[in-house]
């Protein structure tokens, strides 16, 4: 004959396991969102630097074509 407290302890164990899994997945989600935010910020800085570099190159090419010296 089974003990009356056994099903309850099994249920509590399963509930604890579910909580641990949910906490683990939530932690993974938070870490992933944080890394995506850092990556997006880095890509924005890179894009801005690239635009500035291209702008300087175009300005230098225009000066070279027109023959005017740099200010």
C-alpha positions as a Markdown table, in Angstrom:
| # | Residue | x | y | z |
|---|---|---|---|---|
| 1 | Unk | 0.0 | 0.0 | 0.0 |
| 2 | Unk | 1.3 | 3.4 | -0.9 |
| 3 | Unk | 1.9 | 6.1 | 1.6 |
| 4 | Unk | -0.6 | 9.0 | 1.6 |
| 5 | Unk | 2.2 | 11.6 | 1.5 |
| 6 | Unk | 4.0 | 10.2 | -1.5 |
| 7 | Unk | 1.8 | 11.6 | -4.4 |
| 8 | Unk | 2.1 | 15.1 | -2.7 |
| 9 | Unk | 5.9 | 14.9 | -2.5 |
| 10 | Unk | 6.1 | 13.8 | -6.1 |
| 11 | Unk | 3.9 | 16.7 | -7.2 |
| 12 | Unk | 6.0 | 19.1 | -5.1 |
| 13 | Unk | 9.2 | 17.7 | -6.8 |
| 14 | Unk | 7.7 | 18.1 | -10.2 |
| 15 | Unk | 6.6 | 21.7 | -9.4 |
| 16 | Unk | 10.1 | 22.5 | -8.2 |
| 17 | Unk | 11.6 | 21.0 | -11.4 |
| 18 | Unk | 9.3 | 23.1 | -13.5 |
| 19 | Unk | 10.2 | 26.2 | -11.6 |
| 20 | Unk | 14.0 | 25.5 | -12.0 |
| 21 | Unk | 13.5 | 25.0 | -15.8 |
| 22 | Unk | 11.4 | 28.2 | -16.1 |
| 23 | Unk | 14.0 | 30.2 | -14.1 |
| 24 | Unk | 16.8 | 28.7 | -16.3 |
| 25 | Unk | 15.0 | 29.6 | -19.5 |
| 26 | Unk | 14.2 | 33.1 | -18.2 |
| 27 | Unk | 17.9 | 33.6 | -17.4 |
| 28 | Unk | 18.8 | 32.5 | -20.9 |
| 29 | Unk | 16.3 | 34.9 | -22.4 |
| 30 | Unk | 17.6 | 37.8 | -20.4 |
| 31 | Unk | 21.2 | 37.1 | -21.3 |
| 32 | Unk | 20.3 | 36.8 | -25.0 |
| 33 | Unk | 18.3 | 40.1 | -24.9 |
| 34 | Unk | 21.3 | 41.8 | -23.2 |
| 35 | Unk | 23.8 | 40.5 | -25.8 |
| 36 | Unk | 21.5 | 41.5 | -28.6 |
| 37 | Unk | 21.3 | 45.0 | -27.2 |
| 38 | Unk | 25.1 | 45.2 | -26.9 |
| 39 | Unk | 25.5 | 44.0 | -30.4 |
| 40 | Unk | 23.0 | 46.5 | -31.8 |
| 41 | Unk | 24.8 | 49.3 | -30.0 |
| 42 | Unk | 28.1 | 48.2 | -31.4 |
| 43 | Unk | 26.6 | 47.9 | -34.9 |
| 44 | Unk | 25.2 | 51.4 | -34.7 |
| 45 | Unk | 28.6 | 52.8 | -33.7 |
| 46 | Unk | 30.3 | 50.9 | -36.5 |
| 47 | Unk | 27.7 | 52.1 | -39.0 |
| 48 | Unk | 28.2 | 55.7 | -37.9 |
| 49 | Unk | 32.0 | 55.4 | -38.2 |
| 50 | Unk | 31.6 | 53.9 | -41.7 |
| 51 | Unk | 29.3 | 56.7 | -42.8 |
| 52 | Unk | 31.8 | 59.3 | -41.5 |
| 53 | Unk | 34.7 | 57.5 | -43.3 |
| 54 | Unk | 32.8 | 57.3 | -46.6 |
| 55 | Unk | 31.9 | 61.0 | -46.3 |
| 56 | Unk | 35.5 | 61.9 | -45.8 |
| 57 | Unk | 36.5 | 59.8 | -48.8 |
| 58 | Unk | 33.9 | 61.4 | -51.0 |
| 59 | Unk | 35.0 | 64.8 | -49.8 |
| 60 | Unk | 38.6 | 64.0 | -50.6 |
| 61 | Unk | 37.7 | 62.7 | -54.1 |
| 62 | Unk | 35.7 | 65.8 | -54.9 |
| 63 | Unk | 38.6 | 68.0 | -53.8 |
| 64 | Unk | 41.0 | 65.9 | -55.9 |
| 65 | Unk | 38.7 | 66.1 | -59.0 |
| 66 | Unk | 38.2 | 69.9 | -58.7 |
| 67 | Unk | 41.8 | 70.6 | -57.9 |
| 68 | Unk | 41.1 | 72.8 | -54.9 |
| 69 | Unk | 43.3 | 72.4 | -51.9 |
| 70 | Unk | 42.1 | 71.3 | -48.6 |
| 71 | Unk | 41.0 | 74.0 | -46.1 |
